[in-house]
Amino acid sequence: MPEPWVSVDEVANHLGVAKDSVYRWIEQKGLPAHRVGRLWKFKLSEIDEWVHAGGAGPDDDSATGTRKEK
């Protein structure tokens, strides 16, 4: 059975972050996402690979949507 496509809400819930973080990571950090009309769709296996590869770098504070100062 093929892996189902999931929504921004489901990805945010899976990662424990706000939807705004998901959208920001698509634009700024290359979060693997596929545009279907106006919607973004995802494969959780691709999301997990991206996270394990360090896609969401440590300079993000995902809970607040702000960047930490270095």
C-alpha positions in Angstrom: 0.0 0.0 0.0 1.5 3.4 -1.0 2.3 6.0 1.7 -0.5 8.5 2.0 -0.1 12.2 1.4 -0.6 14.4 4.5 -1.4 18.0 5.1 0.4 20.9 6.8 -1.7 20.4 9.9 -0.6 16.7 10.1 3.1 17.6 9.5 2.9 20.3 12.2 1.4 17.8 14.6 3.9 15.1 13.7 6.8 17.4 14.4 5.2 19.2 17.4 5.6 22.6 15.8 3.3 25.4 14.6 1.9 25.5 11.1 3.8 28.7 10.6 7.1 26.8 11.2 6.1 24.3 8.5 5.5 27.0 5.9 8.7 28.9 6.9 10.7 25.6 6.6 9.3 25.1 3.1 10.4 28.5 2.0 13.7 28.9 3.8 15.0 25.4 4.6 13.9 23.1 1.8 11.3 21.1 3.7 10.2 18.5 1.2 6.8 19.5 0.1 4.6 19.0 -3.0 2.2 21.6 -4.3 -1.2 20.2 -5.3 -3.3 23.2 -6.5 -3.3 25.6 -3.6 -2.4 23.0 -1.0 0.9 21.6 0.2 1.1 17.9 0.6 3.8 15.8 2.2 5.1 12.2 2.7 6.0 11.7 6.4 8.9 9.5 5.3 10.4 12.4 3.4 9.8 14.7 6.4 11.5 12.3 8.8 14.5 12.0 6.5 14.8 15.8 6.2 14.7 16.1 10.0 17.4 13.3 10.5 19.6 15.1 8.0 19.5 18.3 10.1 16.9 20.2 7.9 15.4 22.1 10.8 18.6 23.6 12.1 19.2 24.5 15.8 18.9 28.2 15.1 15.1 27.9 15.0 12.8 28.2 18.0 9.8 26.4 16.4 7.5 26.8 19.3 7.5 30.6 19.2 8.4 31.0 15.5 11.4 33.2 16.3 15.1 32.8 15.6 17.5 32.4 18.5 20.4 34.9 18.7 23.9 33.4 18.3 
